[in-house]
């Protein structure tokens, strides 16, 4: 996965749920993140929650988009779009779309989840190939995982250094186990002020992209919204950072610590 895809992936898996069974988000929620690669303001990524229906099932339709801007786009042009359709009631994924153009490297993939037949069909439109996968209990796609976790884990039950496990289906990797270690609470300074955050360490595979298994760190707002505030990563070449740069349509009040 390229750099923009890495951070859409992290945004999609970093967040824990609203408290007391109350939903953490609503239709209309919009999040924007500014990404830096070294000294460059490299790109922006957004997540926008909409509503739709698939086979008469009411679903959330979330669109994630990332693109390079300014000086960075002269070196490496990125224009990525990720979409997910998942049930409003149970959070199960029904459809996932990935359309990317990263410096001329392109993909056009669609995954359809058939919960009645207990299978998923991956359609690689660029190469005109299809792949079948058996659905596993609790499986999520890249984007639906973000919202599923927000509504299915309680922050008060987190134990420092314990790991959260989640199964995902992704076109590059097939079904894989994602692991997220909780590191405790921390105050983060943002453009909006100080924010109390829950800090996590996604455990990733070292080598081609990341320096080592624990090369990532992320901070999530410790409120009912549970939105990503900051992400840092040491890559095999250089480092990258993403900060919350804009938001709209949050379901709950965004808690800022006033000095």
Buried (B, 14 or more C-beta within 10 A) or exposed (E): BBBBBBBBBBBBBBBBBBBEEEBBBEBEBBBBBBBBBEEBBBBBBBBBBBEBEBEEBEBBBBBBBBBBBEEBBEEBBBBBBBBBBBBBEEBBBBBBBBBBBBEEEEBBBBBBBEBEEEEBBBBBEEEEEEEEBEBEEBBBBBBBBBBBBBBBBEBEEBEEEEEBEBBBBBBEEEBEEBBBBBBEBBEBEBEEEBBBBBBBBBBBEEEEBBBEBBBBBBBBBBBBBBBBBBBBBBBEEEEBBBBBBEBEEBBBEBBEEEE
